[in-house]
Amino acid sequence: MRNRVRVVRETCETAGDMESNLAPPPVAEPAPRGFPPSNWGPGAALLGFLLAIVVGLVLSLPALAFTDADGDLTTLGNVLLQLGTVLGFLLVPLGLARSRGARSPGECLRRLGVVRFRPSLKWMAAAVGAYLLFAMAYTALIVEPEQEDIAESFGPVPVQILLIVLGAGIAEELCFRGMLFGGLRERLPRLLAALIAGGIFGLLHATTGISAVPPLIAFGFVLCLLYEKTGSILPGVLLHMLNNSVALLAQ
């Protein structure tokens, strides 16, 4: 009887060992995504920027229906033009993140750097200080930057704030820092990626004043570094809106 019990026990243990060998190995938890959180690379980031310009132009076409007797855009036309540009800078980055596997709007935003961040006053202060030092040196040694005043073409002050401070501040950070710099940073060194993204950002504003391009390149450059230091584009959004608010008040 004891022999039978021993045989049954050994048989059960053998069967248990076989089941454990046949069972699939435990799935390891995915490693937390480091910086950058994007996954589209430099090529797609650059193509995404070009597509954002094209989409913005297409969405701005209705503005052409609102012109005055001289053929210039009316206030409504200028608002529609700016709104189309803002939407292009918003929709294309979100679409790119979606096309690369982001399953929800929230995940799209996280891939673009819209995440919570710890209080980063020292890095924000460092970014502001570096930008102001460059701007002062540029003004003293080269020329005082000047930009065309486009705010008045948008009509009432609340509309100006909505389009210039909020719209441009959020959309440009999402496009140039979240999408462009994030994608470039996947393959390129930090300073080179920041210089390319900042350069494109500054050159895009050449139509409003060529003398303002170098300071804007520097501004875009330090915002890229701020994004990497904090892991979030939100500090850059705040500084961008602050900068646009100051420019709006100055005009």
C-alpha positions in Angstrom: 0.0 0.0 0.0 2.8 2.4 0.9 4.4 1.6 -2.5 1.2 2.5 -4.3 1.0 5.8 -2.4 4.6 6.6 -3.3 4.0 5.8 -7.0 0.9 8.1 -7.1 2.8 10.9 -5.3 5.8 10.6 -7.7 3.4 10.5 -10.7 1.7 13.7 -9.5 5.0 15.5 -9.0 6.1 14.5 -12.4 2.9 15.7 -14.0 3.3 19.0 -12.1 6.8 19.4 -13.4 5.6 18.8 -16.9 2.9 21.4 -16.6 5.3 23.9 -15.2 7.7 23.3 -18.2 4.8 23.6 -20.7 3.4 26.8 -19.1 4.3 30.0 -21.0 7.0 32.0 -19.3 5.8 35.1 -17.3 5.6 38.2 -19.4 8.0 40.8 -18.1 6.6 44.3 -17.5 7.6 46.7 -20.2 10.4 49.0 -19.2 9.4 52.6 -18.6 9.8 54.8 -21.6 12.7 57.2 -21.3 13.3 60.5 -23.0 12.1 61.2 -25.6 8.7 59.6 -25.3 8.2 59.8 -29.0 8.7 56.8 -31.3 8.7 58.1 -34.9 12.3 59.2 -35.5 13.9 62.2 -37.3 12.5 61.5 -40.8 8.9 61.3 -39.7 9.4 64.3 -37.5 10.6 66.5 -40.4 7.9 65.2 -42.7 5.4 65.8 -40.0 6.5 69.5 -39.8 6.1 69.9 -43.5 2.7 68.2 -43.4 1.7 70.6 -40.6 2.5 73.5 -42.8 0.5 72.1 -45.7 -2.5 71.2 -43.5 -2.4 74.7 -42.0 -2.4 76.2 -45.5 -5.3 74.0 -46.6 -7.3 74.8 -43.5 -6.6 78.5 -44.0 -8.1 78.6 -47.5 -11.5 79.8 -46.4 -9.8 83.0 -45.3 -9.4 84.0 -48.9 -13.1 84.5 -49.1 -12.9 87.5 -46.7 -11.0 90.3 -48.4 -11.6 94.1 -48.7 -11.7 96.2 -51.8 -7.9 96.3 -52.0 -7.6 92.6 -51.8 -6.3 92.5 -48.3 -7.7 90.1 -45.7 -10.3 91.4 -43.4 -10.2 90.9 -39.7 -12.2 87.7 -40.1 -9.9 86.6 -42.8 -6.8 87.1 -40.7 -8.5 85.2 -37.8 -9.2 82.2 -40.1 -5.7 82.3 -41.4 -4.2 82.1 -38.0 -6.7 79.5 -36.8 -5.8 77.3 -39.8 -2.1 77.5 -38.9 -2.8 76.7 -35.3 -4.9 73.7 -36.2 -2.3 72.4 -38.5 0.3 72.5 -35.7 -2.1 70.7 -33.4 -3.7 68.0 -35.6 -0.6 66.7 -37.4 1.4 65.9 -34.2 -1.6 64.2 -32.7 -2.1 62.2 -36.0 1.5 61.2 -36.1 1.4 59.9 -32.6 -1.8 58.0 -33.3 -0.3 56.4 -36.4 2.7 55.2 -34.4 0.6 53.1 -32.0 -0.9 55.6 -29.4 -4.3 54.1 -28.6 -6.0 57.1 -27.0 -5.9 60.9 -27.1 -4.2 60.9 -23.7 -1.5 58.5 -24.9 -1.0 60.7 -28.0 -0.4 63.7 -25.8 2.0 61.8 -23.6 4.1 60.8 -26.6 4.2 64.5 -27.4 5.5 65.4 -23.9 2.3 66.5 -22.4 2.8 65.0 -18.9 2.9 66.2 -15.4 6.2 67.6 -14.2 7.8 68.4 -10.9 8.3 72.0 -10.0 11.1 73.1 -12.3 11.6 76.7 -11.4 15.4 76.5 -11.6 15.3 75.1 -15.2 12.6 77.5 -16.3 14.6 80.4 -14.8 17.7 79.1 -16.5 15.9 79.0 -19.8 14.6 82.6 -19.4 18.0 83.8 -18.3 19.8 82.2 -21.3 17.3 83.6 -23.7 17.4 87.1 -22.3 21.2 87.1 -22.3 21.3 86.2 -25.9 18.6 88.7 -26.8 20.5 91.5 -25.0 23.8 90.6 -26.6 22.2 90.4 -30.0 20.5 93.8 -29.6 23.7 95.4 -28.4 26.1 93.9 -30.9 24.1 93.4 -34.0 20.6 94.9 -34.3 17.4 95.4 -32.4 15.0 92.7 -33.5 11.8 93.9 -35.0 8.6 92.0 -35.9 5.5 93.0 -37.7 2.6 93.8 -35.5 0.0 91.2 -36.5 -2.1 91.3 -33.3 -4.3 94.2 -34.4 -5.3 92.3 -37.5 -7.1 89.8 -35.3 -9.6 92.4 -33.9 -10.6 92.5 -30.2 -8.0 91.8 -27.5 -9.7 88.6 -26.3 -9.3 87.2 -29.8 -5.7 88.3 -29.9 -5.0 86.5 -26.6 -6.8 83.4 -27.8 -4.8 83.1 -31.0 -1.4 84.5 -30.1 -1.0 83.6 -26.4 -3.0 80.4 -26.0 -3.3 79.0 -29.6 0.2 79.7 -30.8 1.8 78.9 -27.4 0.3 75.5 -27.2 0.3 74.5 -30.9 3.9 75.5 -31.5 5.2 73.7 -28.5 3.3 70.6 -29.4 4.7 70.7 -33.0 8.2 72.0 -32.6 9.2 70.5 -29.2 6.9 67.5 -28.8 6.9 66.3 -32.4 10.0 67.7 -34.1 12.5 67.8 -31.3 11.2 64.6 -29.8 11.6 62.8 -33.1 15.1 64.3 -33.8 16.3 63.4 -30.3 15.7 59.7 -30.9 18.7 59.6 -33.1 20.6 62.8 -32.7 22.7 64.3 -29.9 20.8 66.8 -27.6 22.4 70.0 -28.8 22.2 69.2 -32.5 18.6 68.1 -32.3 17.8 71.3 -30.3 19.6 73.5 -32.8 17.8 72.0 -35.8 14.4 72.2 -34.1 15.1 75.7 -32.8 16.4 76.8 -36.2 13.3 75.6 -38.0 11.1 77.3 -35.4 12.9 80.6 -35.8 13.0 80.6 -39.6 9.3 80.0 -39.7 8.8 83.4 -38.2 11.0 85.2 -40.9 7.9 86.5 -42.6 7.1 88.7 -39.6 10.7 90.2 -39.4 14.0 88.7 -40.5 15.9 90.6 -37.7 13.9 88.6 -35.1 14.9 85.2 -36.4 18.2 84.7 -34.5 16.6 85.5 -31.1 13.7 83.2 -31.9 16.1 80.4 -32.9 17.7 80.9 -29.4 14.3 80.8 -27.8 13.4 77.6 -29.6 16.8 76.1 -28.7 16.4 76.7 -24.9 12.8 75.4 -24.9 14.1 72.2 -26.4 16.6 71.8 -23.6 14.0 72.7 -21.1 11.8 69.9 -22.5 14.5 67.4 -22.0 15.5 68.6 -18.6 11.9 68.5 -17.2 10.6 65.6 -19.4 7.5 67.7 -20.2 6.6 70.4 -22.8 4.3 72.1 -20.3 7.1 74.3 -18.8 7.9 75.4 -22.3 4.2 76.1 -23.0 4.1 78.4 -20.0 7.2 80.3 -21.0 6.0 80.5 -24.6 2.7 82.0 -23.5 4.5 84.4 -21.2 6.8 85.5 -24.1 3.8 86.0 -26.4 2.0 87.9 -23.7 4.9 90.3 -23.2 5.2 90.8 -27.0 1.4 91.4 -27.2 1.6 94.0 -24.5 4.6 95.7 -26.1 2.8 96.1 -29.3 
